[in-house]
Amino acid sequence: MTDEDRAAEGRAAESARPGSLALPHAPPRLPDLLSLPFLGGAELSEHFGRLEEIGRRRPEREPALPALVLPGQGDRGAEDSLDLGENGEDLLEDARGNIAQGEYSVALAQLAEFLQISPGHPEARYLSAYCHYQLGGAGLMTALGVLRPMRDEPLDDPELRTGVRDLRAKLRAILTQQEMAAFLDASPRDPHAAADRLRRFIELAPEEPEPPYLLAVTQARNGEFESALRTAKAALRQAEGDTGQLRVLADALEAAVVRTVAGPAVRALRDGAYRRAREELARADREWRETEVLRDLDTFLSGLCERDHPPAEPLPEPRGPADRVARLYALISEEDGRESVRLLIDGRFAEAERVLAGLLHVVPRFPVANFIYAICLCVQGREPEKAIAAAETAAGDPSLPDTERLLRTAREMPQVLAINAAVEEHNAAVEAVSDKPTRQELADFRRRMRELRQRLPEVRSMATTRQSATQVRQLTKAVDQRLKDVERAMESVEVSELVQRFNRWAEQVSTVQSLVDRAMLESRRLDGHRSSSRHIRGGYGADRETLLGMDELRSINREARRVLSTAADPRARKTLQDLLNATDRIIR
């Protein structure tokens, strides 16, 4: 084999393997699962995080007492006192005078003596609280304790009512942050004593929403969900001002408590044992059975039992307002819903799909479950019609994130699957070609590329987005290029094979010539009439065709002519022409 022949064969091997197509698979863009509001309410973990926030804003030092005007202090003299009589009103009058002069300790002693004579006297109690307020320190809590019953008493004097209200407000403003800070400091050392102290303050200042919020969150963090819920609910009945966080906490706590209480009933429901589910629910404490969501669950189970609903059939949608149906659905699907989200985040899509399929048998119209199911199918590129139906159901819940994008992704899935299948067919065909391909490998590759090109018009008709249309154009261009590549590669392989056949023929002829030359030397000694050239050209008669393999040479000549008639590569054409010239000379 000549150096030029070896170079031609190397070029054939180099061009025989087409390059891989680098088109993107384009996985769907999906919402952030970690932000999914699965239960329709703040998670308890969010409230646990607020404990640190509350701790950071604790007061660094005790605040100064704000100014407070005693009711009637500006215009009431000695003659304006309450009626003096035999019931100690003189003590009350003297106490007023001492308060006006700032003698609060003396006034307290007089008021205490007066209250022994006239227990429960409203003004005397108020003045006593006022003195404790002015003395500060531990007296602040004493003042709040004195005023607590007066909050709920019907006070006839409007000025006194205003005084009680204002003084309590100032005391709460001072003590609330102090008591919360004391609770946070003492909880690590003695949680029970700290909780008892905060409870006492909550009883004295039920208007404040933050102390019961702090206590309930701490109880929940310790796993005392029922106690925490009772704390939050009791506070909501009396708290004033901004109770938003307290209400959200109560909802989350109720969901946590109800999940635990309803667990056996929900599991029986998922198993299709509706009567057993009602029995399990009846075993729960009445306090929790009376919650709205568990009453709705009992009503739902009752309907299933009355209709004798077949367990093999999907459950009907519960009746009632949409928000209550959503809470009931959330309760039923909580366990499987969280499990499916965890599996999705871990990338275990097939397992998540199985969990969700079972869940949707129980809550077929729950938007959140359908939302997760649509995501699962889109990620896997499976069941486009089911994904579209699930995404459409999810789109009905405005609280879910990116439902429009999810629905668009589901609707685009058929074209994405078709395009990706075509791309994967292209890449699989490329990977099937070895580094030094045989003629059969190239023929198979060419067949697969031609079949793929026939499918492309249908794929192109499905491309409705700019990205999909771009992918199809890139794939079409790649397939056309691969077909050109394989034609050149097959030319190179055929040329290389012809060169190798010719070289083998030449080596065979060289061997025959050596034998003939030795035979001619022997015959020259006998009669001197034959020459090697005459022998090659005409000696031995018909044996010449066989000895020189002329049939093989003519076959090489014919194949070279055929390949040359369609060859496009200039290097291949030159090699073929040289081969034809050589074989033509020998044949003639």
Secondary structure in CASP SS format (residue, H / E / C, confidence):
PFRMAT SS
TARGET T0000
AUTHOR 0000-0000-0000
METHOD secondary structure of the structure
MODEL  1
M C 1.00
T C 1.00
D H 1.00
E H 1.00
D H 1.00
R H 1.00
A H 1.00
A H 1.00
E H 1.00
G H 1.00
R H 1.00
A H 1.00
A H 1.00
E H 1.00
S H 1.00
A H 1.00
R C 1.00
P C 1.00
G C 1.00
S C 1.00
L C 1.00
A C 1.00
L C 1.00
P C 1.00
H C 1.00
A C 1.00
P C 1.00
P C 1.00
R C 1.00
L C 1.00
P C 1.00
D C 1.00
L H 1.00
L H 1.00
S H 1.00
L C 1.00
P C 1.00
F C 1.00
L C 1.00
G C 1.00
G C 1.00
A C 1.00
E C 1.00
L H 1.00
S H 1.00
E H 1.00
H H 1.00
F H 1.00
G H 1.00
R H 1.00
L H 1.00
E H 1.00
E H 1.00
I H 1.00
G H 1.00
R H 1.00
R C 1.00
R C 1.00
P C 1.00
E C 1.00
R C 1.00
E C 1.00
P C 1.00
A C 1.00
L C 1.00
P C 1.00
A C 1.00
L C 1.00
V C 1.00
L C 1.00
P C 1.00
G C 1.00
Q C 1.00
G C 1.00
D C 1.00
R C 1.00
G C 1.00
A H 1.00
E H 1.00
D H 1.00
S C 1.00
L C 1.00
D C 1.00
L C 1.00
G C 1.00
E C 1.00
N C 1.00
G C 1.00
E H 1.00
D H 1.00
L H 1.00
L H 1.00
E H 1.00
D H 1.00
A H 1.00
R H 1.00
G H 1.00
N H 1.00
I H 1.00
A H 1.00
Q C 1.00
G C 1.00
E C 1.00
Y H 1.00
S H 1.00
V H 1.00
A H 1.00
L H 1.00
A H 1.00
Q H 1.00
L H 1.00
A H 1.00
E H 1.00
F H 1.00
L H 1.00
Q H 1.00
I H 1.00
S C 1.00
P C 1.00
G C 1.00
H C 1.00
P H 1.00
E H 1.00
A H 1.00
R H 1.00
Y H 1.00
L H 1.00
S H 1.00
A H 1.00
Y H 1.00
C H 1.00
H H 1.00
Y H 1.00
Q H 1.00
L H 1.00
G C 1.00
G C 1.00
A C 1.00
G H 1.00
L H 1.00
M H 1.00
T H 1.00
A H 1.00
L H 1.00
G H 1.00
V H 1.00
L H 1.00
R H 1.00
P H 1.00
M H 1.00
R H 1.00
D H 1.00
E C 1.00
P C 1.00
L C 1.00
D C 1.00
D C 1.00
P H 1.00
E H 1.00
L H 1.00
R H 1.00
T H 1.00
G H 1.00
V H 1.00
R H 1.00
D H 1.00
L H 1.00
R H 1.00
A H 1.00
K H 1.00
L H 1.00
R H 1.00
A H 1.00
I H 1.00
L H 1.00
T H 1.00
Q H 1.00
Q H 1.00
E H 1.00
M H 1.00
A H 1.00
A H 1.00
F H 1.00
L H 1.00
D H 1.00
A H 1.00
S C 1.00
P C 1.00
R C 1.00
D C 1.00
P H 1.00
H H 1.00
A H 1.00
A H 1.00
A H 1.00
D H 1.00
R H 1.00
L H 1.00
R H 1.00
R H 1.00
F H 1.00
I H 1.00
E H 1.00
L H 1.00
A C 1.00
P C 1.00
E C 1.00
E C 1.00
P C 1.00
E H 1.00
P H 1.00
P H 1.00
Y H 1.00
L H 1.00
L H 1.00
A H 1.00
V H 1.00
T H 1.00
Q H 1.00
A H 1.00
R H 1.00
N C 1.00
G C 1.00
E C 1.00
F H 1.00
E H 1.00
S H 1.00
A H 1.00
L H 1.00
R H 1.00
T H 1.00
A H 1.00
K H 1.00
A H 1.00
A H 1.00
L H 1.00
R C 1.00
Q C 1.00
A C 1.00
E C 1.00
G C 1.00
D C 1.00
T C 1.00
G H 1.00
Q H 1.00
L H 1.00
R H 1.00
V H 1.00
L H 1.00
A H 1.00
D H 1.00
A H 1.00
L H 1.00
E H 1.00
A H 1.00
A H 1.00
V H 1.00
V H 1.00
R H 1.00
T H 1.00
V H 1.00
A H 1.00
G H 1.00
P H 1.00
A H 1.00
V H 1.00
R H 1.00
A H 1.00
L H 1.00
R H 1.00
D C 1.00
G C 1.00
A C 1.00
Y H 1.00
R H 1.00
R H 1.00
A H 1.00
R H 1.00
E H 1.00
E H 1.00
L H 1.00
A H 1.00
R C 1.00
A C 1.00
D C 1.00
R H 1.00
E H 1.00
W H 1.00
R H 1.00
E C 1.00
T C 1.00
E H 1.00
V H 1.00
L H 1.00
R H 1.00
D H 1.00
L H 1.00
D H 1.00
T H 1.00
F H 1.00
L H 1.00
S H 1.00
G H 1.00
L H 1.00
C H 1.00
E H 1.00
R H 1.00
D C 1.00
H C 1.00
P C 1.00
P C 1.00
A C 1.00
E C 1.00
P C 1.00
L C 1.00
P C 1.00
E C 1.00
P C 1.00
R C 1.00
G C 1.00
P C 1.00
A H 1.00
D H 1.00
R H 1.00
V H 1.00
A H 1.00
R H 1.00
L H 1.00
Y H 1.00
A H 1.00
L H 1.00
I H 1.00
S H 1.00
E H 1.00
E H 1.00
D H 1.00
G H 1.00
R H 1.00
E H 1.00
S H 1.00
V H 1.00
R H 1.00
L H 1.00
L H 1.00
I H 1.00
D C 1.00
G C 1.00
R C 1.00
F H 1.00
A H 1.00
E H 1.00
A H 1.00
E H 1.00
R H 1.00
V H 1.00
L H 1.00
A H 1.00
G H 1.00
L H 1.00
L H 1.00
H H 1.00
V H 1.00
V C 1.00
P C 1.00
R C 1.00
F C 1.00
P H 1.00
V H 1.00
A H 1.00
N H 1.00
F H 1.00
I H 1.00
Y H 1.00
A H 1.00
I H 1.00
C H 1.00
L H 1.00
C H 1.00
V H 1.00
Q H 1.00
G C 1.00
R C 1.00
E C 1.00
P H 1.00
E H 1.00
K H 1.00
A H 1.00
I H 1.00
A H 1.00
A H 1.00
A H 1.00
E H 1.00
T H 1.00
A H 1.00
A C 1.00
G C 1.00
D C 1.00
P C 1.00
S C 1.00
L C 1.00
P C 1.00
D C 1.00
T H 1.00
E H 1.00
R H 1.00
L H 1.00
L H 1.00
R H 1.00
T H 1.00
A H 1.00
R H 1.00
E H 1.00
M H 1.00
P H 1.00
Q H 1.00
V H 1.00
L H 1.00
A H 1.00
I H 1.00
N H 1.00
A H 1.00
A H 1.00
V H 1.00
E H 1.00
E H 1.00
H H 1.00
N H 1.00
A H 1.00
A H 1.00
V H 1.00
E H 1.00
A C 1.00
V C 1.00
S C 1.00
D C 1.00
K C 1.00
P C 1.00
T C 1.00
R H 1.00
Q H 1.00
E H 1.00
L H 1.00
A H 1.00
D H 1.00
F H 1.00
R H 1.00
R H 1.00
R H 1.00
M H 1.00
R H 1.00
E H 1.00
L H 1.00
R H 1.00
Q H 1.00
R H 1.00
L H 1.00
P H 1.00
E H 1.00
V H 1.00
R H 1.00
S H 1.00
M H 1.00
A C 1.00
T C 1.00
T C 1.00
R H 1.00
Q H 1.00
S H 1.00
A H 1.00
T H 1.00
Q H 1.00
V H 1.00
R H 1.00
Q H 1.00
L H 1.00
T H 1.00
K H 1.00
A H 1.00
V H 1.00
D H 1.00
Q H 1.00
R H 1.00
L H 1.00
K H 1.00
D H 1.00
V H 1.00
E H 1.00
R H 1.00
A H 1.00
M H 1.00
E H 1.00
S H 1.00
V H 1.00
E H 1.00
V H 1.00
S H 1.00
E H 1.00
L H 1.00
V H 1.00
Q H 1.00
R H 1.00
F H 1.00
N H 1.00
R H 1.00
W H 1.00
A H 1.00
E H 1.00
Q H 1.00
V H 1.00
S H 1.00
T H 1.00
V H 1.00
Q H 1.00
S H 1.00
L H 1.00
V H 1.00
D H 1.00
R H 1.00
A H 1.00
M H 1.00
L H 1.00
E H 1.00
S H 1.00
R H 1.00
R H 1.00
L H 1.00
D C 1.00
G C 1.00
H C 1.00
R C 1.00
S C 1.00
S H 1.00
S H 1.00
R H 1.00
H H 1.00
I H 1.00
R H 1.00
G H 1.00
G C 1.00
Y C 1.00
G C 1.00
A C 1.00
D H 1.00
R H 1.00
E H 1.00
T H 1.00
L H 1.00
L H 1.00
G C 1.00
M H 1.00
D H 1.00
E H 1.00
L H 1.00
R H 1.00
S H 1.00
I H 1.00
N H 1.00
R H 1.00
E H 1.00
A H 1.00
R H 1.00
R H 1.00
V H 1.00
L H 1.00
S H 1.00
T H 1.00
A C 1.00
A C 1.00
D C 1.00
P H 1.00
R H 1.00
A H 1.00
R H 1.00
K H 1.00
T H 1.00
L H 1.00
Q H 1.00
D H 1.00
L H 1.00
L H 1.00
N H 1.00
A H 1.00
T H 1.00
D H 1.00
R H 1.00
I H 1.00
I H 1.00
R C 1.00
END
